[in-house]
Amino acid sequence: MPPDIKTAMIDVGLTAYPGRIAAIMLRLLFPLLACTFVALAAAAPLPPAARAEIDGLMSRLEASACEFNRNGAWHTAAEARTHLLRKLRYLEDKGMVRSTEQFIELAASGSSTTGRPYLVRCGSGAPVASATWLHSQLQAMRPAGRQRDAP
């Protein structure tokens, strides 16, 4: 054993208890490993049906030629799609979204920075809350018997 490590072990009294080093390392390592496994389990992928609905909503938004208001500035539907999909990726990485309704609530209804609601304006119509617009599009996409997912 190198002299500097042996000296350090003698200073903290570890040479008398060779198993003590392993016990200390396990005590420190186990919680770290447990947290890693919990984080990986929490980041489960979005169910395919929900992902298909979200992709459908984003396609409808982009095809609508509506404008999207975010924090007081109007953006094209294509820009809105890009922004909302970026927020979806973040939520998926954190394991925070499991349904289309959760996506609308957590990512597509307002700014996570300012708290201001997003708005959608189609043509010369009055702006509506993006959550309202997206929910109406979602209902139009779904079969009549399936109106709402459990979160």
C-alpha positions in Angstrom: 0.0 0.0 0.0 1.4 3.4 -0.8 2.7 5.3 2.2 0.4 8.3 1.9 -2.7 6.1 1.9 -1.4 4.0 4.8 -0.7 7.2 6.7 -4.2 8.5 6.0 -5.7 5.2 7.1 -3.7 5.2 10.4 -4.8 8.8 11.0 -8.5 7.9 10.9 -8.0 4.5 12.6 -9.0 2.3 9.6 -6.1 -0.1 9.7 -7.5 -1.8 12.8 -10.8 -2.5 10.9 -10.1 -3.5 7.3 -13.8 -4.3 6.8 -14.7 -0.8 7.9 -13.7 0.8 4.6 -16.0 -1.5 2.7 -18.9 -0.9 5.1 -18.4 2.9 4.8 -18.3 2.7 1.0 -21.4 0.5 0.9 -23.2 2.9 3.2 -22.4 5.8 0.8 -22.9 3.9 -2.4 -26.2 2.2 -1.7 -28.3 5.3 -1.5 -26.8 6.7 -4.7 -27.6 3.5 -6.5 -31.1 3.4 -5.1 -31.7 7.0 -6.3 -30.4 6.1 -9.8 -32.8 3.1 -10.1 -35.7 5.2 -8.9 -34.9 8.0 -11.4 -34.6 5.5 -14.3 -37.9 3.9 -13.3 -39.7 7.2 -13.1 -38.5 8.2 -16.5 -40.8 5.6 -18.2 -41.6 6.4 -21.8 -44.9 8.0 -22.7 -47.5 5.3 -23.7 -47.7 4.9 -27.5 -51.4 5.9 -27.6 -50.7 9.2 -25.8 -47.7 9.9 -28.0 -49.8 9.3 -31.1 -52.5 11.7 -29.8 -49.9 14.4 -29.0 -48.3 14.0 -32.4 -51.8 14.3 -33.9 -52.4 17.5 -31.9 -49.1 19.0 -33.0 -49.9 18.1 -36.6 -53.3 19.7 -36.3 -51.8 22.8 -34.7 -49.2 23.2 -37.5 -51.8 22.6 -40.3 -54.2 25.0 -38.8 -52.2 28.1 -39.7 -53.3 29.6 -36.3 -51.0 31.8 -34.3 -49.7 30.9 -30.9 -49.1 33.5 -28.2 -46.4 32.8 -25.7 -45.5 35.4 -23.1 -47.1 38.2 -25.0 -45.5 37.4 -28.4 -47.3 35.8 -31.4 -45.6 32.8 -33.0 -46.4 30.7 -36.0 -48.0 27.3 -35.5 -44.7 25.6 -36.6 -42.8 27.5 -34.0 -45.4 26.6 -31.4 -45.0 22.9 -32.3 -41.3 23.1 -32.0 -41.6 24.7 -28.6 -44.2 22.4 -27.2 -42.3 19.3 -28.4 -39.2 20.6 -26.6 -41.3 20.9 -23.4 -42.7 17.4 -23.9 -39.1 16.0 -24.2 -38.2 17.6 -20.9 -41.3 16.2 -19.2 -40.7 12.8 -20.6 -37.1 12.8 -19.4 -38.4 13.6 -15.9 -41.1 10.9 -16.1 -43.8 13.6 -15.5 -46.2 13.0 -18.3 -48.3 9.8 -18.9 -51.3 11.1 -20.9 -52.3 13.6 -23.5 -54.2 15.6 -20.9 -51.1 15.8 -18.7 -49.2 17.1 -21.7 -51.8 19.8 -22.3 -51.9 20.7 -18.6 -48.1 20.7 -17.9 -46.6 21.8 -21.2 -49.1 23.3 -23.6 -51.4 25.5 -21.5 -48.9 28.1 -20.2 -45.4 29.3 -19.6 -43.6 27.4 -16.9 -41.4 30.4 -16.5 -43.9 33.3 -16.2 -47.1 31.4 -15.5 -48.9 33.3 -18.3 -51.4 31.2 -20.3 -50.7 30.4 -23.9 -53.3 31.6 -26.4 -54.3 30.4 -29.9 -55.7 32.8 -32.5 -57.1 31.4 -35.8 -57.7 33.9 -38.6 -59.5 37.0 -37.4 -61.2 35.1 -34.5 -60.6 36.1 -30.9 -57.7 34.4 -29.1 -58.6 31.4 -26.9 -56.7 29.6 -24.2 -54.4 27.0 -25.8 -55.7 24.4 -23.4 -59.2 25.0 -24.6 -58.2 24.8 -28.3 -56.1 21.7 -27.7 -58.8 19.9 -25.7 -61.4 20.7 -28.5 -59.0 19.3 -31.1 -58.3 16.2 -28.9 -62.0 15.5 -28.6 -62.4 15.8 -32.4 -59.6 13.3 -32.9 -60.9 10.7 -30.5 -63.6 8.1 -31.2 -67.0 9.0 -29.6 -66.6 6.4 -26.8 -63.2 7.6 -25.6 -63.4 11.1 -24.4 -60.8 11.3 -21.6 -57.7 9.4 -20.4 -57.0 8.8 -16.8 -53.9 10.9 -15.8 
